Amino acid sequence: MPKSDAEKAAEAQRVQQVQQRLAAAKTTRDQRKADAEFDFWADVAAAIDSGEVKQTEACEAIGYKREYVRRQLIEHRAQAEARAAAAPSDTTD
């Protein structure tokens, strides 16, 4: 028996709601991955910048080549500046 127009409309609405939920879940996942990646490179940068380890020692620990780490740290610092610029100021005038 074929579905009525009302059943088809209800089915289409249900599918659309599920698709929206899944798209939102994907956005959340992508943001969490980006935040985890940012946090990882922040830890690497902090360890190197503090003198706790040399860049080559950090590379050995994380299993990346020195040039890749250098590029990632440049990108991380740019992202950190962008995040700082986008963050609301805590000062009150």
N, C-alpha and C positions, 0 to 999 in steps of 0.2 A: 504494500500500500504506500503510495507516494506521500511525502510529508506536506503538510499544509504550509501556507505562507507564514503563518504565525510560528510554526515549529522551525521553519528555515531561518526566520529572523532571530528567534531565540538561540538557535544553534550558532548563527553567525556572531551574535553578541557575546555568547559564551566563549567562542574561539578568540574573538578580539580581546576580551578581558584576560584570558590566559596569555595571549601574545604580549599584551602590555605588561603583565606581571613578570613574564620571562625576560622581556627587554629591560625592565627595571632591575631584575636580579643580575643580569649581565653587566649593567652599568655599575652596580654596587661591587661586583666581583672585579671588574676592571679597575675601579678606584682603589680597592683594597690592594690589588697587585701593584699598582703604581705607588701607593703609600709604602708598601713593604719594600719595594725597590729603592725608594727614596731613603727610607730608614737604614737600609743596608749600606748604601753608599755614604750616608751621613756617619755611620759607625766607622767605616773604612777611612774616611777623610779625617775624622776626629783622632783616630789612632795614629795616622801618619802626621797630621799637623801638630799633635802634642809631642811628637818625638818618641812616642811609646814604641813604634816600630818604623823601620825604613820602608819606603815604597816597595822595594824588592822583597822584603820580608813579608809584607802584607800580601804581595802577589803570590808568594809561595803558599801562604796560609789559605787563600781563597781560590787558588787554582786558575788564575787568569794571568795573561801575559802583561808585562809592564805597560806597553803602549795602550792596550785596551783599558787598563785601570786609569791611566793618565787621561784618556778621553772621557771616561765615565766620570772622573772627578771634576773635570772641566764642566761637563754637562750638569752634574749634581750641583755645583756651586752656582751655575746660572739659574737652575730651578730654585735653589734656596733663596737667591736674591729676588726672583719673581714672586715666590711665596711670601717673602717678607714685605715686599712692596704691596702685595694684594691684601695682606692682613690688616684688619682695622687697628688703628693706633690706640694705645692705652693711655695716652696723655690727654689731659683735660686743660683747656685754656680758659 
